[in-house]
Amino acid sequence: MRSPLIVLSILLLLRLCARAATEQEKAFIEKYKAALETKDAATLQSYLYTTGADPMIIGFYKMMQSNGEGDKVSKIDLVDLTPDDVKKATEPQDGPSGKVCLNLKPTKKLVIMIEKKDENGSSTNTTENFIAEKDGKFVIPVPGPCK
């Protein structure tokens, strides 16, 4: 009699955890999208995890974030990492001052699609950032020297 009750309790707990994660992801996406569309550089930069990061790369990340500020976001989503993403996130990359690595292990990828239309036509820009969790918050890890 205890086994079915234990199994049911575990399944209920897993479902609650999944729902909480989904709500956390949804809140992150909504806040990030609003910050992009309202040109809120302070909020966008608050998502950068810069501990141990290369200062030149921090500047680059800030510039890239401000690049799409004020544009209408047509699609934004947190997606699971593919095996290629995991490989890319764990391998050292060439940086301005040598090899750099992510200082937090990514768990997701933020994919942002911005469509621009004007009298000259239309264009679509898609950006992707690795997302990690630090102290219960989603952050964008900025690479730093490999350790």
N, C-alpha and C positions, 0 to 999 in steps of 0.2 A: 504494500500500500504506500510505503514511503517513496519508492522509486518513481512512480508517476508524478507525485507531488514535487519531488526534487527536480525532475526533468521539466515540468511545467514552470517551476520557479525560475530555472535557468533560462528557459526560452523567453519568459516575460522580461527578465532582466536584460537579455541581449536585445530584445526589441526596444526597450526603453533607452538603452545606450545608443542604438542606431538612430532613434528619433532625435535624441539630444544632439548627436553629431550632425544630423541633417539640419536641425534648427541653427546650430552654430555656423555651419557652412552658409546657410541662407542669409543669416545676419551679416556675415563677413562680406558676401557678394553684394548685398544691398548697400552696405556702407561704403565699400570700395567704389562701386558704380556711381553712387551719389557724389563721392569726393572727386572722381574724374570729371563728371559732368558739370560740377559747380566750381571747378578749378581750385579745390581745397588742397593746396600743396602740403600744408601741415599734417592733415590727416593721411594723405598718401605716404608721406615720408615717415609717419609713425609706424607704418607697417614694415619698414625696412629694418632687418636685424643686422646691425652693423658691428657688433662686438667682434673684434679680431679681423675686421674687413680692411682691405686695401683702400686708402683714402681716395685714390684716383678712380677706383671702381665705384665707390660710394657716390662720387660726383656724377659718374656716368649713369648710374641707376636713377639718381634724382632727375637728371636731364631727360632720361627716357620716360619717366613717370609724367613729367610736365609736358612732354611732347603731345600727349593726347588729351590734355586738360581742356575741358569745355566742349569737347566733341560729344556727339550723341553716340552712346554705346548701343550697338545693335544686338550684341550677344555677349554674355559674360558667364563663365561657368568654372567650377572647380571639378577637375577630372582626375581619375586615378592615373598613376604613373604606369607607362608601358615599360616592358623590359629594357627598351632602348633609352627611355628617360632615366631609369634607375642607373644604367651603365654610365650615361652622360653625367649624372649628378654625383657619382662616386669617383669618377676619374679626374685627375688633375688636368686643368686647362691652362693654356698660355695666357698670362696676364701682363700688364705693363711693367711689372717688376719681377717677372719670373713665373714659376708655376703657382697657380691658385686653386683652392678647393673651397667647397661650400662648408661653412662652419656649423651648420645644422643639417640633419638628415631630412630631405624633403619627403612629404607624405602624399602630396597632391600637386597638381599643376593648375595655375590660374590661366585661363584662355580668354582673351578679350578681343572682340571683333568690333571695329569701328568703320562705319561706312560714311563716306563723304560724297555729297552730291552738290554740284554747282553748275553754272552755265557752261563750263568746259567739259562736263561729264561726271562720272562717278568713279570712286576708288574704294577699295576695301583694304584695311590694315589689320592684321592679326598679330597680337603679341602674346607671348607665353612666359610665365614666371614660375619657377619652382616655389612651392609653399611648404613651410614646416610649421610645427607647433612648438611654442616656447611659453611656459607658464600658463597653459590653457588658452593661448591666443595664437591665431594664425599670423605668420610673419613671412616676409620674403627674405630669405638668407642671402646676404651679399658676400661674394667670395673674398677670401683673404689668403695669406701665405699658407701653403700646405704644412701640416705638422707631422 
